[in-house]
Amino acid sequence: MNTTTDLQADADRALKAKHRIVWALGDYAAVAREVIPELGRVIVAESGVGPDDRVLDVAAGTGNASIEAARTGATVIASDLTPELLEIGRTDAETQGVDLTFEEADAEALPYEDDSFDVVLSCVGVMFASHHAVAAQELTRVVRPGGRLALINWTPEGFVGQLFATLKQFVPAPPAGVQPPPLWGDEEHVRELLGERVRDLSLRRRVLSVDRFASGEEFRDFFRDFYGPTAAAYRNVGDDERRRAELDDALAALAERHLDGGTMPWEYLLVTAKVV
């Protein structure tokens, strides 16, 4: 007979399997290369990664931050829940002649010892872990005392936060206890998550200027084809022509509202701290 704990564990495994499927949809590497490459450079610079550092990139995706960190000469592990993304990153790193390690790992149960890293990064990655407090505990656990933590998270009020609010209307409700990803872009939420495990906490809102899209329709089509969560919303509406048209219109209108002279401002929260 299954206990409550067994049932919760089964549900958690099923949820993580679903996340793997979502992020394997489309081609996230295209988003990382064509839309947000600047963010990898920003987080590496702000965390002060250097050649003597041992670095872990959590929820690294295809490695846009990991590869930049490895360019400094640091010893880098890029970890992610989705093996398809890691394989793309591994190929990209080899093509660019950059040496680092790619490993499958769950941000909520990192397979590393306490105090293993000088720097832990996550660039719009760990924010998608379902249970924020658990992920925050893991992030700080694996950093040595005095080591650095650096995160970039989309804000709830910014463009990507509004994108997820739009997609929410077209996908099933998440299981109880799962927290919205853009909460990681709220200052008070991050303070509460990290608590007394860090010092010198800095929370700065910044804007990424995205000039990849000339129209709302171009944004919609690109994200429909390449961004996992958007592709999942289209998969969910399936052949329902009315709902598909509603999703088409909602995404194009959202992007149009944010386009100004061919540029879209995407707000994010840059988090840096030292671990106690």
C-alpha positions, 0 to 999 in steps of 0.5 A: 500500500502506498504511503502519502510520502510514496505518492508525493514522490511519484507525483514529483517524478512525474512532474520532473518528467513533464518538465524534461519533455517541455524543455526538450520541445522546440530548440532552446539553443536558438533562444539562447544564441539569438535572443539572450546571449548577453545574459551569460556574459553578464552573470559571469562578469557580475559573479567575478568568475576566474581561472581559480574557481570551481563553478556550477551552473544550475539549470544550465540549459544549453550552457550559455552561461557555463561556456562563458564561465569556462572561457575564463579558465574556471573549472565548470560543471553545467548541470540540467534536468534535460539531457537533450539540452546538455547534449546541444551544449556539449556540442557547442562547447566542443565546436568553440574549443571550450572545456567544461563538463555537462551533467544531468542533475535536478536543481532540487536534489543536486548530486554534489557534496556540501561546500563543493564550489566557489561559485554557483550560477543560474541564468534564467534556469533555477527559477523554473524548479517547482519548489523554490525553497528546496532549490534555494537550499540546494544552491547555497548548500553546495557553495563553500563558505565565502563563495559566491552565488549569482542568479538572473531571473525574469521578473513578474512585471517584465515581458517574460513574466507577462508571457508566462501569465499569458501562457497560463491561460492555455495550459493545465493548472500546475499541481498544488505546491508548484510556484510560478517561475517569475516569483524568483524575480521578486526581491522580497521572495528572493530575500525570503528564500535565501534568508540567513544563508547569504550575506552581501545580498544584492538585488538589481533590476536590469533590462535586456534590450531584445532586437531580434523581432520586428513584429509581434507575429515574428516573436510569436512564430519564433517562440512557438517553434523554439521555446519549450513552454510556448511550444507546450501551450500550442501542443495543449490546445492541439487542433482546437482552431478557436483556442489556437487563434486566441493563443496566436492573437494573445502572444502577438499582441503581448509582443506588440505592446512591448515593441518600440522601434524594433526593440523589446525591453525584457526586465530581469533581476540580477541576484548576487551574494556571498554564502555564509 
